[in-house]
Amino acid sequence: MKAFAEIVKGKYRHFKGSFYEVICLARHSETLEDLVVFKALYGDQAVWVRPTRVFSEIVEVGGKRMPRYELVEKY
């Protein structure tokens, strides 16, 4: 359950540059996997779900390590 404490509601920047809003945290009803519920802050503002372990991953881009999603404004 540690992942819930690491991800807070707020505005995040994806490593490719787009912005998203974390709406809430959830738990899968069958697997109990921790999930992040978030929406795009562009286009049709689609709502997405990702496992917290994926949302909080470090990715490598052009030889530089960075968070997949970086908090830019806490709500």
Secondary structure, 3 states (H helix, E strand, C coil): CHHHHHCCCEEEEECCCCEEEEEEEEECCCCCCEEEEEEECCCCCCEEEEEHHHHCCEEEECCEEEECEEEEEEC
